[in-house]
Amino acid sequence: MPRYKAIVSYDGTNYIGWQKQPDGMTIQEKIETVMEKITHTRINVTASGRTDAKVHALGQVFHFDSDFNLTAPMWKVALNGHLPKDIHIQSVKEVREDFHSRFHAVKKRYDYRINLGEYDVFTRNFAFQCYYSLDVEKMKEAASLFLGEHDFTTFCASPLSTHPDQVRTITHLEFVQEGNFLRIIYEGNGFLRYMVRMLTGTLIEVGRGRLSKEEVQKMLEAKDKTACRFNAKPQGLFLVEVFYEPGWEIENR
């Protein structure tokens, strides 16, 4: 049966996250419902990873299997014709049958966006509206602690009982100022639940002068689930891109 890789962008404001749940609408449920409407069969989609309630994506990736009589470009048109305006399929490509959107991802990029200016009603769902001044240089200094391979047990909500390996590698961490907006860019080989938001929340506390770089280092070294109580708001978080090795896509199909 053919397998397809899709890239989807979405505004997470009205959803309780990517993954199907019994108590609210999710991105996955919306997409699978549309697929069932098109094919009259239930198709399961598998994403590169979950995003939480009110978190956005510019380039989430999922795969699905279907022998329905649609080419990859036709799948894109058909899905976008039925999906709500806050979910949009960027591309659909046929891939090798052994491709897996989660297990074959080699790197991900997340951006966290902070409004450092006046409260902005038009970006309230797409940036953290920061009410206090931040020392960005101090934030950069503390952020350097997170580069490289570390055990991020302190900075994630994933329990050790289900995720015993909480070692991840952050390969790139950058601060970009665009007018009143600050973007913190994270790239790495994987991210645990709430990890980016907890790292960002900690860096915001450093910027406020409420934490020192030395205290952040102790938190990281502690590998203790009780050591970090900071979790930046979800509205500022975007899954920007998921990276794969070349060779998975089937050309001209």
N, C-alpha and C positions, 0 to 999 in steps of 0.2 A: 504494500500500500504506500502511495507517495507520502512523503513527509515535507512539511513546509515550515520555513522560518519567517516570522513576522516581526516587524519593528513597529511599536505603537507608542504614541504620545497621549498623555491624558492629564486633565486638570482633576486632581484628587479631592477637591473641596467637598463634593457631595457624596463621597464614598467612604466606607469604613476600611478601605485598603484594597490591595490587589486580590488576596486569596478569598475564595468562597467561604462564607460563614453563615450560620443559620439566622443571625439576628440583624441583618442589614444588607444593603446593596453594595456589591464589590465590582471592580473592573472585570475580573475573571468571569463572574456570573453574567454580566452584560454581554461580553463577547461570546460566551458559550450559548447564551439564549439566542443571539442573532444567528449563530451558526446553525442551531437547530431549526430556526425559522427558514433558513435558506435550503438546508439539506433534508429536513424532516427526520434527522437522526441526531442523537446526542454525541457531540465531539468534545473531548477533553483537551484543554490547552495547558501547557506546562511552561511556566515563566522562568527566567534566569534567577529569580528570587522574588520575595514578597516586598511590597512597600506598604507602609502603615497608613492609617486613616489620615486624610488630608495632605498626604505627601504626593508630589507630582512626578511625572516622567516625561522626558523629551525623547528617550530612546530605550524604553523597556523592550525586551526580546522574549518571544514565546514561540513554541513549536506545537504543531498539531499534525495528525494523520488523517487523511481523507482520500477516498477514491471517487468522490463526487466529480461530475464532469465540469470542472472549472480549472482553467489554467491559473498560474500564480498571479498574473496581472488581473485576471477576472475576479480572483478572490479579493484582491484589494478593493476593487470597485464595488463588489457585492457587499462586503462588510461595511465600508464607509457609507453605503446607501441606506443602511439600517441602523447604524450605531448613533447614539446621541452626539450632540455637537461638542461635548467635552471629552470625547474619545476619538482618536483618529489614527488609522493604520497608515504608516509612512511607506511601508514596502512589504511585499510578500515574495519570497524566493523558494523554489524547490531545492531541497538539500538532500544529502545522503541519508539513508534510512537509519544510520546509527548516530546521527547528530542529536545532541541533547543540549537544550538552551542553558541549563544550569550547570551540568557537569563539565561542559566543554568551554565555559567562559574562562578566559585567562586574566581578565582585568575588568574593573568597573570604575566609572567616574561618577561621583556625586558632587553637586554644588549646593552650598548653603548660602542663602541670600539674606542680607541684613540691611534694613533701612535705617541709616544713621541720622536722617533729617527729620523734618516735621512728620507727624503721623499722616499717612497717605491712604485715604479710603479706597483708592483704586488698586493698591497693591497689598491690601491687608491679607488677602488670601494667598499671596505669592512671595511674601517676604516677612521676616520677623521685624515688627515695628519696635525699634529699640528706643526706650525712653531716656536713656542715660548715655553719657559720652564714654567712648571706649579708647583706650590707648592701644592702637593697632600694632605698634612696634613691639610692645610687650607681648601681645598675642602671638606675633610671629616668632618671638624668641621661645615661648612656651611650646608652640606648635612643632618646633624642630625636634622636640622629644619624641614625637609620634612617628617620625620618619624611620623607615627600616622595618625589620621584623621584631615584633614584640608580642608578648602575651597580653591581650586586651581584656582579660577577665574583669578588671575594674570598670571598664567603659563599655559594657554591653549588658543587655537584659537577658541574654540567652543563658538558661541554667546549665551548670556544668553536668548535671545528670543526663541531659539530652545532647549537649554539645561539649564534650570533654576537651576537645581541641579548640582553644580560643586564641591560638597564635595566628596572627595575620601580618601581612607586609604592606605598609603604605609606601608607595614608590614616589609619590608626588603630592606636595601640599603647598598650595599657593594662595596668596591674598591678592585680590584684584579690586581696586577702587574705581567705581564708575559713578561720578557725581556723588550723590548722597548714599549710594548703594555700595555695600561691601560684599564681595563674593569670596567664599572660602572654598577652594577646589581640592577635593580629595580623590586620588587615584590609588588603587591597590588591588591585590589579588583576591580580595574578598572582604565583606563587611558583615558583622554580626548584628543582631536585632538592636536597634536604637544606638548602635555604635557611633555613627556619624553625628547624631543629635547629642549624644552624651559628650563626645569630644568637643563639639561646638559649644555646648553649654558651659563646659569647663573653661574653654578659651574666652568666652564672654565674661566669665567671672574674673579671669586674669585681666582682661581689658578694663574692667570696672575697678581694679585695684583690690579686689577681695581675696585673690589667691596669688601666690608667687610662683615663679617657675620651679623653685625648689619643692614647694608643696605639691605641684602637679607631678613632679618626678617621683615623689614618695607615693602618690596615689597609683601611678603606673606600676611601680615596683611592688606595691602591696598585693596585687592580684586578688583583690577583695571586693566582693559584690556590694559591700556596705560603704566602700570608700568614696564613691561618687554619687551625689544626690542631684546632679544637674542633668537636665534633659531639655535641649532647645526645642522650641515649638515646631510642630510638623510643617506649618505653612511655608517655611523658608527652604524646605529640602526638595531637591530635584535629582532623580536618577537621570543622568545626562546620556551616558553611553555604556554599552556592554561590548567588550572586545573579544574576538575569537581568532584563532589561527586561520589563515586562508586555506581554501581547498574543500570546504564543506558544501558550497553551493554548486548546483548542477547548471551548467551554462545553457542559456537559451531556452530555459524551461520555467 
